[in-house]
Amino acid sequence: MFTLSANAGWFEGDSYARYFEAAKRGFKAIEELGWMHLDLNRARAAIDESGVAQSALLCRSRDPEKTALIENRHGIVWANAQDAFASAVEETLEACLKMNVKNIVVTSGNERDDVSRYVQHTNMVTALRKAADIVAGSGVQIVLEPLNVLVNHKGYYLVTTAETADVICEVNSPDVKILYDVYHQQISEGNVIETIRNNIDLIGHIHVADVPGRQQPGTGELNYKNIFRAIDAAGYEGFVTFECGRTVDVDTVSKDMFALLEW
Protein backbone atom coordinates (compact mmCIF):
# COMPACT_ATOMS: atom_id res chain seq x y z
CA MET A 1 0.00 0.00 0.00
CA PHE A 2 1.21 3.50 -0.75
CA THR A 3 1.61 6.24 1.87
CA LEU A 4 -0.36 9.48 1.72
CA SER A 5 1.79 12.60 2.09
CA ALA A 6 0.09 15.88 2.92
CA ASN A 7 0.99 19.28 1.57
CA ALA A 8 2.98 20.86 4.39
CA GLY A 9 1.33 24.18 3.60
CA TRP A 10 -2.00 22.83 4.77
CA PHE A 11 -0.83 23.08 8.39
CA GLU A 12 -0.23 26.01 10.70
CA GLY A 13 3.15 26.72 12.27
CA ASP A 14 6.69 26.71 11.00
CA SER A 15 8.35 23.94 9.01
CA TYR A 16 9.14 21.96 12.15
CA ALA A 17 5.73 22.28 13.81
CA ARG A 18 3.99 21.03 10.68
CA TYR A 19 5.26 17.48 11.19
CA PHE A 20 3.39 17.35 14.50
CA GLU A 21 0.28 18.96 13.04
CA ALA A 22 0.25 16.34 10.30
CA ALA A 23 0.68 13.55 12.84
CA LYS A 24 -2.42 14.77 14.70
CA ARG A 25 -4.45 14.19 11.52
CA GLY A 26 -3.07 10.72 10.88
CA PHE A 27 -0.53 11.48 8.15
CA LYS A 28 2.75 9.56 8.03
CA ALA A 29 4.43 12.02 5.67
CA ILE A 30 4.34 15.62 4.47
CA GLU A 31 6.02 17.39 1.59
CA GLU A 32 7.76 20.75 1.58
CA LEU A 33 10.04 20.67 -1.44
CA GLY A 34 12.18 23.64 -0.47
CA TRP A 35 14.86 22.83 2.08
CA MET A 36 17.58 25.50 2.07
CA HIS A 37 15.84 27.53 4.77
CA LEU A 38 15.84 24.58 7.16
CA ASP A 39 18.02 23.71 10.12
CA LEU A 40 18.49 20.14 8.90
CA ASN A 41 19.28 18.73 12.34
CA ARG A 42 16.17 20.33 13.81
CA ALA A 43 14.09 19.02 10.91
CA ARG A 44 15.39 15.50 11.42
CA ALA A 45 14.62 15.71 15.13
CA ALA A 46 11.03 16.74 14.33
CA ILE A 47 10.73 13.91 11.81
CA ASP A 48 11.97 11.34 14.30
CA GLU A 49 9.86 12.62 17.19
CA SER A 50 6.63 13.02 15.20
CA GLY A 51 6.96 9.85 13.16
CA VAL A 52 6.10 11.87 10.04
CA ALA A 53 8.50 11.58 7.10
CA GLN A 54 9.43 14.21 4.54
CA SER A 55 8.49 12.59 1.23
CA ALA A 56 10.72 14.58 -1.17
CA LEU A 57 13.07 17.53 -1.56
CA LEU A 58 13.63 19.66 -4.66
CA CYS A 59 17.08 19.58 -6.24
CA ARG A 60 18.72 22.89 -5.43
CA SER A 61 22.11 24.39 -4.59
CA ARG A 62 23.02 26.98 -2.00
CA ASP A 63 25.02 28.66 -4.77
CA PRO A 64 22.55 30.97 -6.56
CA GLU A 65 24.50 30.79 -9.81
CA LYS A 66 24.21 27.00 -9.86
CA THR A 67 20.53 27.13 -8.95
CA ALA A 68 19.92 29.59 -11.80
CA LEU A 69 21.42 27.12 -14.26
CA ILE A 70 19.08 24.29 -13.22
CA GLU A 71 15.86 26.30 -12.82
CA ASN A 72 13.19 25.94 -15.50
CA ARG A 73 14.26 29.09 -17.35
CA HIS A 74 17.47 27.16 -18.19
CA GLY A 75 17.75 23.58 -16.93
CA ILE A 76 19.36 20.28 -17.85
CA VAL A 77 18.29 20.55 -21.48
CA TRP A 78 21.47 22.65 -21.67
CA ALA A 79 24.84 20.87 -21.60
CA ASN A 80 26.36 23.79 -19.69
CA ALA A 81 24.05 23.05 -16.74
CA GLN A 82 25.45 19.57 -16.13
CA ASP A 83 28.17 20.49 -13.63
CA ALA A 84 25.83 22.76 -11.69
CA PHE A 85 23.20 20.03 -11.70
CA ALA A 86 25.65 17.43 -10.40
CA SER A 87 26.71 19.80 -7.63
CA ALA A 88 23.08 20.51 -6.71
CA VAL A 89 22.34 16.78 -6.59
CA GLU A 90 25.27 16.32 -4.21
CA GLU A 91 24.02 19.12 -1.94
CA THR A 92 20.43 17.91 -2.00
CA LEU A 93 21.52 14.33 -1.37
CA GLU A 94 23.38 15.50 1.73
CA ALA A 95 20.19 17.18 2.97
CA CYS A 96 18.17 14.05 2.18
CA LEU A 97 20.53 11.83 4.14
CA LYS A 98 20.36 14.14 7.15
CA MET A 99 16.55 14.21 7.02
CA ASN A 100 16.05 10.58 5.91
CA VAL A 101 14.31 11.68 2.70
CA LYS A 102 14.10 9.16 -0.16
CA ASN A 103 13.25 11.33 -3.21
CA ILE A 104 14.98 14.20 -5.01
CA VAL A 105 12.69 16.00 -7.45
CA VAL A 106 14.29 17.26 -10.66
CA THR A 107 12.88 19.12 -13.67
CA SER A 108 14.03 19.43 -17.28
CA GLY A 109 14.01 23.17 -17.82
CA ASN A 110 12.25 25.08 -20.58
CA GLU A 111 12.33 24.04 -24.22
CA ARG A 112 15.02 25.67 -26.34
CA ASP A 113 14.51 27.01 -29.85
CA ASP A 114 18.17 26.97 -30.86
CA VAL A 115 18.69 23.20 -31.00
CA SER A 116 16.58 20.12 -31.76
CA ARG A 117 14.55 18.24 -29.20
CA TYR A 118 16.92 15.32 -29.79
CA VAL A 119 19.84 17.40 -28.48
CA GLN A 120 17.83 18.55 -25.45
CA HIS A 121 16.68 15.00 -24.73
CA THR A 122 20.27 13.76 -24.94
CA ASN A 123 21.49 16.51 -22.60
CA MET A 124 18.89 15.42 -20.02
CA VAL A 125 19.96 11.79 -20.26
CA THR A 126 23.64 12.72 -19.80
CA ALA A 127 22.87 14.90 -16.76
CA LEU A 128 20.69 12.23 -15.17
CA ARG A 129 23.32 9.54 -15.66
CA LYS A 130 25.74 11.70 -13.69
CA ALA A 131 23.08 12.16 -11.01
CA ALA A 132 22.50 8.41 -10.89
CA ASP A 133 26.18 7.85 -10.16
CA ILE A 134 26.01 10.39 -7.32
CA VAL A 135 23.02 8.82 -5.55
CA ALA A 136 23.93 5.18 -6.24
CA GLY A 137 23.87 3.10 -3.06
CA SER A 138 22.50 5.95 -0.92
CA GLY A 139 18.89 4.75 -0.74
CA VAL A 140 17.80 8.05 -2.30
CA GLN A 141 16.36 8.22 -5.81
CA ILE A 142 16.01 10.92 -8.45
CA VAL A 143 12.45 11.52 -9.72
CA LEU A 144 12.04 13.45 -12.98
CA GLU A 145 8.81 15.42 -13.40
CA PRO A 146 6.93 16.21 -16.62
CA LEU A 147 4.71 19.29 -16.28
CA ASN A 148 1.77 20.73 -18.20
CA VAL A 149 2.35 23.68 -20.53
CA LEU A 150 -1.32 24.55 -21.10
CA VAL A 151 -2.05 26.08 -17.70
CA ASN A 152 0.95 26.27 -15.36
CA HIS A 153 4.35 25.94 -17.01
CA LYS A 154 4.26 27.46 -20.47
CA GLY A 155 7.45 26.72 -22.38
CA TYR A 156 8.53 23.75 -20.25
CA TYR A 157 10.35 21.03 -22.19
CA LEU A 158 9.22 17.72 -20.69
CA VAL A 159 5.45 17.27 -21.03
CA THR A 160 4.50 13.69 -21.88
CA THR A 161 4.78 10.54 -19.84
CA ALA A 162 6.03 8.73 -22.95
CA GLU A 163 9.11 10.93 -23.41
CA THR A 164 9.80 10.91 -19.68
CA ALA A 165 9.73 7.11 -19.76
CA ASP A 166 12.10 7.14 -22.74
CA VAL A 167 14.54 9.31 -20.79
CA ILE A 168 14.34 7.05 -17.74
CA CYS A 169 14.93 3.93 -19.83
CA GLU A 170 17.93 5.52 -21.54
CA VAL A 171 19.45 6.55 -18.22
CA ASN A 172 18.99 2.89 -17.22
CA SER A 173 19.42 3.28 -13.47
CA PRO A 174 17.18 1.88 -10.71
CA ASP A 175 17.77 5.18 -8.90
CA VAL A 176 16.21 7.44 -11.55
CA LYS A 177 12.43 7.28 -12.03
CA ILE A 178 9.37 9.30 -13.01
CA LEU A 179 7.52 11.70 -10.76
CA TYR A 180 4.01 11.18 -12.09
CA ASP A 181 1.82 14.18 -11.26
CA VAL A 182 -1.83 13.30 -11.89
CA TYR A 183 -2.83 16.97 -12.10
CA HIS A 184 -0.25 17.84 -14.75
CA GLN A 185 -0.78 14.69 -16.78
CA GLN A 186 -4.57 14.97 -16.76
CA ILE A 187 -4.19 18.41 -18.34
CA SER A 188 -1.46 17.29 -20.75
CA GLU A 189 -2.72 13.92 -21.93
CA GLY A 190 -5.48 12.38 -19.79
CA ASN A 191 -5.78 8.57 -19.67
CA VAL A 192 -4.40 8.69 -16.13
CA ILE A 193 -5.21 5.20 -14.81
CA GLU A 194 -3.99 3.34 -17.89
CA THR A 195 -0.82 5.44 -18.05
CA ILE A 196 -0.04 4.67 -14.42
CA ARG A 197 -0.63 0.95 -14.98
CA ASN A 198 1.57 0.89 -18.08
CA ASN A 199 4.45 2.76 -16.45
CA ILE A 200 4.25 1.66 -12.82
CA ASP A 201 7.71 0.06 -12.86
CA LEU A 202 9.21 3.43 -13.83
CA ILE A 203 7.21 5.58 -11.38
CA GLY A 204 9.04 6.48 -8.17
CA HIS A 205 6.85 9.24 -6.75
CA ILE A 206 3.29 10.53 -7.31
CA HIS A 207 1.71 13.97 -6.89
CA VAL A 208 -2.04 14.56 -6.92
CA ALA A 209 -4.48 17.46 -7.22
CA ASP A 210 -7.82 17.87 -8.91
CA VAL A 211 -8.50 19.48 -12.28
CA PRO A 212 -9.30 22.30 -12.79
CA GLY A 213 -8.05 24.54 -9.99
CA ARG A 214 -5.29 22.41 -8.43
CA GLN A 215 -7.21 21.99 -5.19
CA GLN A 216 -7.70 18.79 -3.19
CA PRO A 217 -9.25 15.68 -4.79
CA GLY A 218 -13.03 15.93 -4.86
CA THR A 219 -13.12 19.51 -6.10
CA GLY A 220 -12.86 18.76 -9.82
CA GLU A 221 -13.33 16.23 -12.59
CA LEU A 222 -11.11 13.33 -11.47
CA ASN A 223 -12.40 10.20 -9.71
CA TYR A 224 -9.68 9.82 -7.12
CA LYS A 225 -11.15 6.77 -5.43
CA ASN A 226 -10.70 4.91 -8.69
CA ILE A 227 -7.27 6.42 -9.29
CA PHE A 228 -6.05 5.46 -5.82
CA ARG A 229 -7.48 1.98 -6.19
CA ALA A 230 -5.61 1.59 -9.49
CA ILE A 231 -2.34 2.85 -7.98
CA ASP A 232 -2.64 0.35 -5.15
CA ALA A 233 -3.62 -2.51 -7.48
CA ALA A 234 -0.55 -1.80 -9.61
CA GLY A 235 1.62 -2.53 -6.59
CA TYR A 236 2.96 0.98 -5.97
CA GLU A 237 4.30 1.34 -2.43
CA GLY A 238 5.82 4.83 -2.46
CA PHE A 239 4.39 8.21 -1.49
CA VAL A 240 1.30 9.85 -2.97
CA THR A 241 1.54 13.55 -2.18
CA PHE A 242 -1.29 16.07 -2.16
CA GLU A 243 0.53 18.82 -4.04
CA CYS A 244 -2.44 21.14 -3.99
CA GLY A 245 -4.30 23.77 -2.08
CA ARG A 246 -7.36 23.12 0.03
CA THR A 247 -10.81 24.69 -0.01
CA VAL A 248 -11.89 23.58 3.48
CA ASP A 249 -10.31 23.56 6.93
CA VAL A 250 -7.39 21.24 7.56
CA ASP A 251 -9.33 18.77 9.72
CA THR A 252 -12.00 18.36 7.07
CA VAL A 253 -9.57 18.02 4.18
CA SER A 254 -7.54 15.43 6.09
CA LYS A 255 -10.64 13.36 6.84
CA ASP A 256 -11.81 13.63 3.24
CA MET A 257 -8.44 12.53 1.83
CA PHE A 258 -8.28 9.41 3.96
CA ALA A 259 -11.85 8.62 2.94
CA LEU A 260 -10.57 8.22 -0.62
CA LEU A 261 -8.88 5.01 0.53
CA GLU A 262 -12.19 3.47 1.55
CA TRP A 263 -12.98 1.23 -1.38
C-alpha positions in Angstrom: 0.0 0.0 0.0 1.2 3.5 -0.7 1.6 6.2 1.9 -0.4 9.5 1.7 1.8 12.6 2.1 0.1 15.9 2.9 1.0 19.3 1.6 3.0 20.9 4.4 1.3 24.2 3.6 -2.0 22.8 4.8 -0.8 23.1 8.4 -0.2 26.0 10.7 3.1 26.7 12.3 6.7 26.7 11.0 8.3 23.9 9.0 9.1 22.0 12.2 5.7 22.3 13.8 4.0 21.0 10.7 5.3 17.5 11.2 3.4 17.3 14.5 0.3 19.0 13.0 0.3 16.3 10.3 0.7 13.5 12.8 -2.4 14.8 14.7 -4.4 14.2 11.5 -3.1 10.7 10.9 -0.5 11.5 8.1 2.7 9.6 8.0 4.4 12.0 5.7 4.3 15.6 4.5 6.0 17.4 1.6 7.8 20.7 1.6 10.0 20.7 -1.4 12.2 23.6 -0.5 14.9 22.8 2.1 17.6 25.5 2.1 15.8 27.5 4.8 15.8 24.6 7.2 18.0 23.7 10.1 18.5 20.1 8.9 19.3 18.7 12.3 16.2 20.3 13.8 14.1 19.0 10.9 15.4 15.5 11.4 14.6 15.7 15.1 11.0 16.7 14.3 10.7 13.9 11.8 12.0 11.3 14.3 9.9 12.6 17.2 6.6 13.0 15.2 7.0 9.8 13.2 6.1 11.9 10.0 8.5 11.6 7.1 9.4 14.2 4.5 8.5 12.6 1.2 10.7 14.6 -1.2 13.1 17.5 -1.6 13.6 19.7 -4.7 17.1 19.6 -6.2 18.7 22.9 -5.4 22.1 24.4 -4.6 23.0 27.0 -2.0 25.0 28.7 -4.8 22.5 31.0 -6.6 24.5 30.8 -9.8 24.2 27.0 -9.9 20.5 27.1 -9.0 19.9 29.6 -11.8 21.4 27.1 -14.3 19.1 24.3 -13.2 15.9 26.3 -12.8 13.2 25.9 -15.5 14.3 29.1 -17.3 17.5 27.2 -18.2 17.7 23.6 -16.9 19.4 20.3 -17.8 18.3 20.5 -21.5 21.5 22.6 -21.7 24.8 20.9 -21.6 26.4 23.8 -19.7 24.0 23.0 -16.7 25.4 19.6 -16.1 28.2 20.5 -13.6 25.8 22.8 -11.7 23.2 20.0 -11.7 25.7 17.4 -10.4 26.7 19.8 -7.6 23.1 20.5 -6.7 22.3 16.8 -6.6 25.3 16.3 -4.2 24.0 19.1 -1.9 20.4 17.9 -2.0 21.5 14.3 -1.4 23.4 15.5 1.7 20.2 17.2 3.0 18.2 14.0 2.2 20.5 11.8 4.1 20.4 14.1 7.2 16.5 14.2 7.0 16.1 10.6 5.9 14.3 11.7 2.7 14.1 9.2 -0.2 13.2 11.3 -3.2 15.0 14.2 -5.0 12.7 16.0 -7.5 14.3 17.3 -10.7 12.9 19.1 -13.7 14.0 19.4 -17.3 14.0 23.2 -17.8 12.2 25.1 -20.6 12.3 24.0 -24.2 15.0 25.7 -26.3 14.5 27.0 -29.8 18.2 27.0 -30.9 18.7 23.2 -31.0 16.6 20.1 -31.8 14.5 18.2 -29.2 16.9 15.3 -29.8 19.8 17.4 -28.5 17.8 18.6 -25.5 16.7 15.0 -24.7 20.3 13.8 -24.9 21.5 16.5 -22.6 18.9 15.4 -20.0 20.0 11.8 -20.3 23.6 12.7 -19.8 22.9 14.9 -16.8 20.7 12.2 -15.2 23.3 9.5 -15.7 25.7 11.7 -13.7 23.1 12.2 -11.0 22.5 8.4 -10.9 26.2 7.8 -10.2 26.0 10.4 -7.3 23.0 8.8 -5.5 23.9 5.2 -6.2 23.9 3.1 -3.1 22.5 5.9 -0.9 18.9 4.8 -0.7 17.8 8.0 -2.3 16.4 8.2 -5.8 16.0 10.9 -8.5 12.4 11.5 -9.7 12.0 13.5 -13.0 8.8 15.4 -13.4 6.9 16.2 -16.6 4.7 19.3 -16.3 1.8 20.7 -18.2 2.3 23.7 -20.5 -1.3 24.5 -21.1 -2.0 26.1 -17.7 1.0 26.3 -15.4 4.4 25.9 -17.0 4.3 27.5 -20.5 7.4 26.7 -22.4 8.5 23.7 -20.3 10.3 21.0 -22.2 9.2 17.7 -20.7 5.5 17.3 -21.0 4.5 13.7 -21.9 4.8 10.5 -19.8 6.0 8.7 -22.9 9.1 10.9 -23.4 9.8 10.9 -19.7 9.7 7.1 -19.8 12.1 7.1 -22.7 14.5 9.3 -20.8 14.3 7.1 -17.7 14.9 3.9 -19.8 17.9 5.5 -21.5 19.4 6.5 -18.2 19.0 2.9 -17.2 19.4 3.3 -13.5 17.2 1.9 -10.7 17.8 5.2 -8.9 16.2 7.4 -11.6 12.4 7.3 -12.0 9.4 9.3 -13.0 7.5 11.7 -10.8 4.0 11.2 -12.1 1.8 14.2 -11.3 -1.8 13.3 -11.9 -2.8 17.0 -12.1 -0.3 17.8 -14.7 -0.8 14.7 -16.8 -4.6 15.0 -16.8 -4.2 18.4 -18.3 -1.5 17.3 -20.7 -2.7 13.9 -21.9 -5.5 12.4 -19.8 -5.8 8.6 -19.7 -4.4 8.7 -16.1 -5.2 5.2 -14.8 -4.0 3.3 -17.9 -0.8 5.4 -18.0 0.0 4.7 -14.4 -0.6 1.0 -15.0 1.6 0.9 -18.1 4.5 2.8 -16.5 4.3 1.7 -12.8 7.7 0.1 -12.9 9.2 3.4 -13.8 7.2 5.6 -11.4 9.0 6.5 -8.2 6.8 9.2 -6.7 3.3 10.5 -7.3 1.7 14.0 -6.9 -2.0 14.6 -6.9 -4.5 17.5 -7.2 -7.8 17.9 -8.9 -8.5 19.5 -12.3 -9.3 22.3 -12.8 -8.1 24.5 -10.0 -5.3 22.4 -8.4 -7.2 22.0 -5.2 -7.7 18.8 -3.2 -9.2 15.7 -4.8 -13.0 15.9 -4.9 -13.1 19.5 -6.1 -12.9 18.8 -9.8 -13.3 16.2 -12.6 -11.1 13.3 -11.5 -12.4 10.2 -9.7 -9.7 9.8 -7.1 -11.2 6.8 -5.4 -10.7 4.9 -8.7 -7.3 6.4 -9.3 -6.1 5.5 -5.8 -7.5 2.0 -6.2 -5.6 1.6 -9.5 -2.3 2.8 -8.0 -2.6 0.3 -5.2 -3.6 -2.5 -7.5 -0.6 -1.8 -9.6 1.6 -2.5 -6.6 3.0 1.0 -6.0 4.3 1.3 -2.4 5.8 4.8 -2.5 4.4 8.2 -1.5 1.3 9.9 -3.0 1.5 13.6 -2.2 -1.3 16.1 -2.2 0.5 18.8 -4.0 -2.4 21.1 -4.0 -4.3 23.8 -2.1 -7.4 23.1 0.0 -10.8 24.7 0.0 -11.9 23.6 3.5 -10.3 23.6 6.9 -7.4 21.2 7.6 -9.3 18.8 9.7 -12.0 18.4 7.1 -9.6 18.0 4.2 -7.5 15.4 6.1 -10.6 13.4 6.8 -11.8 13.6 3.2 -8.4 12.5 1.8 -8.3 9.4 4.0 -11.9 8.6 2.9 -10.6 8.2 -0.6 -8.9 5.0 0.5 -12.2 3.5 1.5 -13.0 1.2 -1.4 
